[in-house]
Amino acid sequence: MLIALAAVGSAAAEVRIKGSPGGQIGEFLDLFEEVRATGERVVIDGPCLSACTLVLGVVPKSRICVTSRAVLGFHAAWVPTQRGRAVEQPAATRLMMDIYPSEVRGWILRRGGLNSHLILLRGHELMAFYPRCI
């Protein structure tokens, strides 16, 4: 997770997401709370999947921008069993939905909600929600 999210020099005051497959919800919430507290801008410049998308609900929208390479991927929360099978976690999925901004929540709901299938937000659809980075 930390490799995919790298702070770019203190003078730049930004965090650039170039590729994150996601991970544990709590770890991402902690990380993005720190980013929010520092006042850094978040540049989404590649895939930001799963728990990485929580950045949208933690960091103020005014401090998030996207590049043409940005892709956000959403799915229901889950944990693996000892045999590697995914078991959905409804409470964690509700938490994620509660954290997302209302317009993102609406976009997800119009596509059937969060489930085991990855739904992608990118291109013009994404730029309707977040400005292109300059």
C-alpha positions in Angstrom: 0.0 0.0 0.0 2.7 2.5 1.0 4.7 1.8 -2.1 1.7 2.7 -4.3 1.1 5.9 -2.4 4.2 8.0 -2.4 4.5 11.6 -1.2 6.3 13.7 -3.7 8.6 16.2 -2.0 7.4 18.5 0.7 7.5 21.5 -1.7 5.0 19.8 -4.0 2.7 18.9 -1.0 0.9 16.1 -2.9 0.3 12.4 -2.7 0.3 10.6 -6.1 -1.6 7.4 -6.4 0.0 5.6 -9.4 -1.4 2.1 -8.7 -3.1 0.6 -5.7 -4.9 -2.7 -5.6 -6.4 -1.8 -2.2 -6.2 -3.7 1.0 -7.5 -3.4 4.5 -10.1 -0.7 5.0 -8.7 0.5 8.4 -5.2 0.9 7.0 -6.4 3.1 4.2 -8.7 5.1 6.4 -5.7 5.8 8.7 -3.5 6.7 5.8 -6.0 9.1 4.2 -6.8 10.7 7.6 -3.1 11.6 7.8 -3.2 13.0 4.3 -6.2 15.1 5.1 -4.5 16.4 8.3 -1.4 17.5 6.3 -3.4 19.4 3.8 -1.7 17.6 0.9 -3.4 17.3 -2.5 -4.1 13.9 -3.9 -3.4 13.1 -7.5 -5.0 9.9 -8.8 -2.7 8.9 -11.6 -3.5 5.3 -12.2 -5.6 2.5 -10.7 -7.0 3.1 -7.3 -9.0 0.0 -6.4 -11.0 -1.3 -3.6 -10.1 0.3 -0.2 -8.0 2.9 -2.0 -11.2 4.5 -3.3 -12.0 5.6 0.3 -9.8 8.6 -0.4 -12.8 10.1 -2.0 -14.7 10.2 1.3 -11.8 11.1 3.6 -9.8 13.8 1.7 -11.8 16.9 0.7 -13.0 16.9 -2.9 -11.3 20.2 -3.4 -7.9 18.5 -2.8 -8.4 15.6 -5.2 -7.6 15.6 -8.9 -7.4 12.9 -11.6 -5.3 12.3 -14.6 -6.3 10.5 -17.8 -4.7 7.4 -16.4 -6.9 7.4 -13.3 -9.3 4.4 -12.7 -11.3 3.9 -9.6 -12.5 0.3 -8.9 -15.3 -0.4 -6.4 -16.5 -3.7 -5.0 -18.0 -5.1 -1.7 -15.8 -5.6 1.3 -14.6 -9.1 1.9 -12.2 -11.3 3.9 -10.4 -14.4 2.7 -11.1 -17.8 4.4 -8.2 -20.2 5.2 -8.9 -21.8 1.8 -8.7 -18.5 0.0 -12.4 -18.1 -0.6 -13.8 -14.6 -0.4 -16.5 -14.0 2.2 -18.4 -10.7 1.9 -18.6 -8.4 4.9 -21.9 -6.5 4.7 -21.1 -4.2 7.7 -17.8 -3.1 6.2 -19.5 -2.7 2.8 -22.1 -0.4 4.4 -19.3 1.6 6.1 -17.6 2.1 2.7 -20.8 3.3 1.2 -21.4 5.7 4.1 -17.9 7.1 3.6 -18.2 7.8 -0.1 -19.5 11.2 -1.2 -23.2 11.2 -2.2 -22.5 11.6 -5.9 -20.2 8.6 -5.9 -22.6 6.6 -3.8 -25.3 7.4 -6.4 -23.1 6.3 -9.3 -22.4 3.0 -7.5 -26.1 2.4 -6.8 -27.0 3.1 -10.4 -24.6 0.3 -11.4 -26.2 -2.2 -9.0 -24.4 -1.4 -5.7 -21.3 -2.9 -4.2 -21.0 -6.7 -4.8 -18.3 -9.1 -5.7 -17.9 -7.7 -9.2 -15.5 -4.8 -9.7 -17.1 -1.7 -11.2 -14.8 0.9 -12.8 -15.2 4.7 -12.8 -12.8 6.4 -15.3 -12.5 8.8 -18.2 -15.2 11.4 -18.8 -17.5 9.8 -16.1 -14.7 10.3 -13.5 -13.9 13.8 -14.6 -17.5 14.7 -14.2 -16.9 14.2 -10.4 -13.3 15.3 -10.0 -11.2 17.8 -11.9 -8.3 16.9 -14.2 -5.0 17.6 -12.6 -3.1 20.6 -14.0 
